């Protein structure tokens, strides 16, 4: 089965753009606050694992993630299938290489109302989430974010930090599926070429736009 849940991935990207005032005064949350405030750009390899309601992994993907504040990110899926998600200027481009298909959406349409608010940069985590220290697992420190909006499309997000840097994320949706992403080879605050966030529609690709 080949599938990428674009709602989850876009949400995971947009979480890194939000304002961070008003954090609860505890050490794990303060570390997350520091990371969000100081990470103006980010490049990392990623491994994504989708897990079904029975707790069984059914798809693993690998690629490269790019982030540039404010409002720009890119997921390049390299294997087992080549796909791209590029966000800039309030638009998101989804490109499936094998299908030669491009879908263009407004950012708020592609990720739902809560992620759209997160992208606005005018709200804090504390306003929209209940944050809980999940303790440590080896070198990883975990913070759980529970949405205060009962109509949210997900149950929770867990962010893992290793020595204060982003290392992993997990999102649980309301259908019992988990998305886990593991980051490696993290590079912070190094210049990223503007062309990384410029999507050119490939010649001959089918285009669908909302």
C-alpha positions as CSV (number, residue, x, y, z in Angstrom):
1,X,0.0,0.0,0.0
2,X,1.3,3.5,-0.9
3,X,-0.2,6.4,1.0
4,X,1.0,9.6,2.6
5,X,-1.3,11.4,4.9
6,X,-0.7,15.0,3.9
7,X,-2.8,16.4,6.8
8,X,-0.4,14.8,9.3
9,X,2.8,15.8,7.5
10,X,1.7,19.4,6.9
11,X,0.7,19.7,10.5
12,X,4.1,18.3,11.6
13,X,5.8,20.9,9.5
14,X,3.6,23.8,10.6
15,X,4.1,23.2,14.3
16,X,7.6,24.5,13.9
17,X,6.4,28.0,12.8
18,X,4.2,29.0,15.7
19,X,4.8,31.7,18.3
20,X,5.8,30.4,21.7
21,X,4.9,32.8,24.4
22,X,3.2,31.7,27.6
23,X,4.8,28.3,28.1
24,X,4.3,26.5,31.4
25,X,7.3,26.8,33.6
26,X,8.8,23.2,33.4
27,X,12.0,22.1,32.0
28,X,10.9,19.9,29.1
29,X,8.5,22.6,27.8
30,X,11.2,25.3,28.2
31,X,13.5,23.2,26.1
32,X,10.8,22.9,23.4
33,X,10.3,26.6,23.6
34,X,14.0,27.3,23.2
35,X,14.2,25.0,20.2
36,X,11.2,26.6,18.5
37,X,12.4,30.2,19.2
38,X,16.0,29.5,17.9
39,X,15.3,27.3,14.9
40,X,15.0,29.7,12.0
41,X,15.9,27.0,9.4
42,X,16.3,23.3,9.6
43,X,17.4,20.4,7.3
44,X,17.1,16.8,8.3
45,X,16.8,13.2,7.0
46,X,13.6,11.5,8.1
47,X,12.1,8.1,8.5
48,X,8.3,8.0,8.6
49,X,6.4,5.0,9.9
50,X,2.6,4.6,9.6
51,X,1.0,2.3,12.2
52,X,-2.6,1.0,11.9
53,X,-5.2,0.7,14.6
54,X,-4.0,-2.8,15.5
55,X,-0.5,-1.4,16.2
56,X,1.1,-2.9,13.1
57,X,3.5,-0.8,11.0
58,X,2.3,-1.0,7.4
59,X,4.4,1.6,5.5
60,X,7.8,3.1,6.1
61,X,9.1,6.0,4.0
62,X,12.5,7.8,3.9
63,X,13.4,11.3,2.7
64,X,14.7,14.8,3.5
65,X,12.9,17.6,5.3
66,X,13.5,21.3,4.9
67,X,12.2,24.2,7.0
68,X,12.5,27.9,6.7
69,X,10.6,30.3,9.0
70,X,8.2,31.8,8.4
71,X,5.9,29.6,6.5
72,X,8.1,27.5,4.2
73,X,8.8,23.8,4.4
74,X,9.4,20.9,2.0
75,X,9.2,17.1,2.4
76,X,11.1,15.1,-0.3
77,X,10.1,11.4,-0.2
78,X,12.9,9.4,-1.8
79,X,11.9,5.8,-1.1
80,X,10.0,3.6,-1.6
81,X,8.1,6.1,-3.7
82,X,9.2,9.6,-4.8
83,X,6.8,12.3,-3.7
84,X,7.1,16.0,-2.7
85,X,5.2,18.3,-0.5
86,X,6.2,22.0,-0.8
87,X,4.7,24.9,1.1
88,X,5.4,28.6,0.5
89,X,3.3,31.8,0.1
90,X,0.2,30.2,1.6
91,X,0.1,27.4,-0.9
92,X,0.9,23.7,-0.7
93,X,2.0,21.6,-3.7
94,X,1.7,17.8,-3.5
95,X,3.6,16.0,-6.3
96,X,3.5,12.3,-7.0
97,X,6.4,11.4,-9.4
98,X,5.1,8.0,-10.4
99,X,1.5,9.2,-11.1
100,X,2.8,12.5,-12.6
101,X,0.1,14.3,-10.6
102,X,0.2,17.7,-8.9
103,X,-2.4,18.9,-6.4
104,X,-2.4,22.5,-5.3
105,X,-4.2,23.7,-2.2
106,X,-4.4,26.7,0.0
107,X,-2.5,26.0,3.2
108,X,-5.6,26.3,5.4
109,X,-7.6,24.0,3.1
110,X,-4.9,21.3,3.2
111,X,-4.3,21.1,6.9
112,X,-7.6,22.2,8.5
113,X,-8.5,25.0,10.8
114,X,-6.3,24.2,13.8
115,X,-3.0,24.0,11.7
116,X,-4.0,27.1,9.9
117,X,-4.2,29.0,13.2
118,X,-0.8,27.5,14.2
119,X,0.7,28.9,10.9
120,X,-0.7,32.3,11.6
121,X,2.0,32.9,14.2
122,X,-0.4,34.8,16.4
123,X,-1.2,32.2,19.0
124,X,0.8,30.2,21.5
125,X,1.0,26.5,22.2
126,X,-0.5,27.2,25.7
127,X,-3.6,28.7,24.1
128,X,-4.3,25.7,22.0
129,X,-2.7,22.7,23.7
130,X,-2.4,21.1,27.1
131,X,1.2,20.3,27.4
132,X,2.5,17.4,29.5
133,X,6.0,16.1,30.2
134,X,6.2,12.5,29.1
135,X,9.6,11.9,30.8
136,X,12.7,10.5,29.2
137,X,13.5,7.4,27.2
138,X,17.2,7.0,26.8
139,X,18.6,10.2,25.4
140,X,15.1,11.4,24.3
141,X,12.9,13.8,26.3
142,X,9.2,13.7,25.3
143,X,6.5,16.4,25.5
144,X,2.8,15.6,24.7
145,X,0.5,18.2,23.2
146,X,-3.2,17.6,23.7
147,X,-5.5,19.9,21.6
148,X,-8.0,21.9,23.5
149,X,-10.3,22.1,20.6
150,X,-12.6,19.1,20.8
151,X,-13.2,19.2,17.1
152,X,-9.5,18.7,16.3
153,X,-8.8,15.9,13.7
154,X,-6.1,14.4,15.9
155,X,-5.9,13.2,19.5
156,X,-2.4,14.3,20.4
157,X,1.1,15.1,19.2
158,X,4.2,14.0,20.9
159,X,7.5,15.8,20.3
160,X,10.8,14.2,21.1
161,X,14.0,16.2,21.9
162,X,17.5,14.9,22.0
163,X,19.9,17.3,23.7
164,X,17.4,20.1,23.1
165,X,17.0,19.4,19.3
166,X,14.1,17.9,17.4
167,X,14.6,14.1,17.1
168,X,11.1,12.6,16.7
169,X,7.4,13.2,16.5
170,X,4.3,11.1,16.8
171,X,0.7,12.0,15.9
172,X,-2.4,10.0,16.7
173,X,-5.5,10.7,14.7
174,X,-9.2,10.0,15.6
175,X,-9.2,6.8,13.5
176,X,-6.6,5.0,15.6
177,X,-3.7,5.4,13.3
178,X,-0.3,6.6,14.4
179,X,2.3,8.5,12.3
180,X,5.8,8.4,13.7
181,X,8.7,10.4,12.2
182,X,12.3,10.1,13.3
183,X,14.8,12.8,12.3
184,X,18.6,12.4,11.8
185,X,21.5,14.4,10.5
186,X,19.8,17.6,11.8
187,X,21.3,20.9,10.6
188,X,20.1,24.1,12.2
189,X,20.2,27.7,11.0
190,X,22.3,27.1,7.9
191,X,21.3,28.9,4.8
192,X,18.9,27.1,2.5
193,X,18.7,28.1,-1.1
194,X,15.4,29.9,-1.9
195,X,14.9,27.5,-4.9
196,X,14.3,24.6,-2.5
197,X,10.9,26.1,-1.7
198,X,10.0,27.0,-5.3
199,X,7.9,24.3,-7.0
200,X,7.9,24.1,-10.7
201,X,5.1,22.0,-12.2
202,X,6.8,19.2,-14.3
203,X,6.0,19.2,-18.0
204,X,3.1,16.8,-18.8
205,X,1.9,16.5,-15.2
206,X,-1.8,16.5,-14.4
207,X,-2.7,19.4,-12.2
208,X,-5.6,19.6,-9.7
209,X,-6.2,22.9,-7.9
210,X,-8.7,23.9,-5.2
